[in-house]
Amino acid sequence: MNAQHAARADSASHAPGHTPLRDHVSRSVRRYLQDLNGCDIDDLYEVVLREIEAPLFAEVLRHCDNNQSRAAACLGINRATLRKKLKSYGLA
């Protein structure tokens, strides 16, 4: 992520009256780790990506009236990448 994108993401997550997205993620990960109750996990990164990507794509698609080109632009990814990921999550 370049500095311009990072600045936009940072400012968007601190919109007046809104809790930053990172705070929601932090609480969710903390709760998940507590719920493991001492059990080890060795693929947390992959688990988090799978759990976040599918609803992220579904909500962005809904926001963009199912227009994949607009959704890909909104997400900042290539449309082909979005289509591949949608298929992998059974959303296409």
Residue, then its C-alpha position, 0 to 999 in steps of 0.5 A: m500500500n502506498a502512502q497515499h492509499a494508507a493516508r486515505a484508509d487511515s482518514a476513512s477509518h477515523a470518520p467523525g462519529h465512527t469507530p475505526l475499522r481497526d478497532h473492530v478487527s482488534r476486538s474480534v481477534r482478541r475475542y477469538l484468541q481468548d475463545l481458543n482457551g489456550c489452544d494453539i493455532d498456526d494459521l491465524y493469518e489465513v483464517v482471518l483473511r478467509e473470514i474477512e474477505a468473503p463478507l467484505f466482497a459481498e458487502v462491497l458488491r451489494h453497495c455497488d449494485n453487483n457491478q463487479s467493475r465498480a466493486a473492484a475499483c472500490l476495493g482497489i483490486n483488479r476485476a479479474t482478481l475479484r472474479k477469481k476470489l468471488k468464485s473461490y468463496g462461492l459468491a459468483 
